[in-house]
Amino acid sequence: MISVFDQGQHPAAPASFNMAAHVLAHADRLADKIALSVMSVSGAQDWTFGALKDAVLGTGTGLLHQGLQPGDRVLMRLGNTVEFPIAYLGAIAVGLVPVPTSSQLTEAEVAKMLAELEPGAILRDPKVACPETPNIAQISLAQLEDMRDLEAADFNMGDPDRMAYIIYTSGTSGVPRAVCHAHRAIWARQMMHEGWYGLVSDDRLMHAGAFNWTYTLGTGLMDPWSVGATALIPDKGVDIGTLPVLLKRHKATIFAAAPGVYRKMLSDHPDIHLPDLRHGLSAGEKLSETIREEWFEATGTALLEAYGMSECSTFISASPTLREHPGTLGRPQVGRRIALVGDDGDPVPLGDEGTIAVSRRDPGLMLGYWRAPEETEARFTGEWFLTGDRGTMDEAYYVRYAGRADDMMNAGGYRVSPLEVEATLSRFPGIVSVGVTDVEIKKDARVIAAFYTSAGELDEQTLRAYVEETLARYKQPRLFQRLEALPTNPNGKLSRRALRDQFKATK
């Protein structure tokens, strides 16, 4: 048998479609229901579905009044504010193409995006870095807020395959790529509702992230709204340490966060009592078995991990209805066609390692990279879009992650996944977080190095004794370095490239 999952194709999106209209499809019926609570320790700012739809379509009207036309790109330089999702949906509603970006980007990084995208306007919070653009209109936060009260625009309906939004990914090469997505991408996320969330209209889904993070936009806002569920988002400045209080106070039934948030919560609150929580969702980076086990011990609820990427959101996941398979990412969601392929582009036998690949037919797959057809096509082989991540698939179609192809380490001729070493080191007492990569100690000589954070210095001799007991010799780090914080890219993921650069700087 070969490593291919295919249990039937997901139904196609309607011929006349708009992503924002799909997200707000229940707004008229549930006009008085709370769609969003922006939570703080002292209270919450609530938005009903009716008020949310009015604000979105009013914003759409205001953007058109600025002279923008359907198809124009709109660069979003907004901070962690409710105006972010309102403006995002408002643009999509009237056929504009929003480009959400991280508020952490520098002025120079934004300048490169402007040259590449040639946007018709910039949505701008003055506190967020952005070059002066005399030839590109900058629409202020105050202007966006005033647009909420304008007459509602009509949804710009059309081909579900037309472009809806663009997001930037850091790229394996370190060069950011502009990933273009169609309106149908939101339709495809229905496969995630059953295959990862177990999402229903009665849910109260709390996301730990900021409004201006794409993980929050999708999982924390668009998905719950599209089924008529309530989204719960911490207000800016809310500390991770208060999240258990907010989860309990607001009766969250599903909680979504990155693994680091769960780690911090468990460290600060080893006894978490969350009577309304059904399960937690984890994405953004690999979830360690230690965190999964400790969360279940503390709360009695499962952490459901998902795997995906900017080019196709999440398509492999655990779910509430599937038996847990510790150590795996879960299995492909029903409606997907997923394979593990070899160097020849063909699916490998079950159990053999290959590159995780997505069928071209997947409705959630990107349209391509902005104005880069050759680079886009280079990511495909035959039917398959190549993720660049490695894994194995078992007879029940569960996928075990083996790391990125470009992250794999070579130790004395052995291929070693950094994830395996990290999972082992994360269990060592005192280590808070850990990143592993190989570094060049002299020309043509590379060794495995472990970088970790901890409250204080750890005894290296004890650490070395631990890895000698728990890892094969060729997997053992030869170098250990304590850092105040592990470097991450703009998407919040561990940057192994930065770890290598940091090591070079200390040589």
Secondary structure, 3 states (H helix, E strand, C coil): CECEEECCCCCCCCCCECHHHHHCCCCCCCCCCEEEEEEECCEEEEEEHHHHHHHHHHHHHHHHHCCCCCCCEEEEECCCCCHHHHHHHHHHHCCCEEEECCCCCCHHHHHHHHHHHCCCEEEECCCCCCCCCCCCEEEEHHHHHHHCCCCCCCCCCECCCCEEEEEEECCCCCCCEEEEEECHHHHHCHHHHHHHHCCCCCCEEEECCCCCCHHHHHHHHHHHHHCCCEEEEECCCCCHHHHHHHHHHCCCCEEEECHHHHHHHHHHCCCCCCCCCCEEEECCCCCCHHHHHHHHHHHCCEEEEEEEECCCEEEEECCCCCCCCCCCCEEECCCCEEEEECCCCCECECCCCEEEEEECCCCCCCCEECCCHHHHHHCEECCEEEEEEEEEECCCCCEEEEEECCCCEEECCEEECHHHHHHHHCCCCCEEEEEEEEEEEECCEEEEEEEEEECCCCCHHHHHHHHHHHCCHHHCCCEEEECCCCCECCCCCECHHHHHHHHHHHC
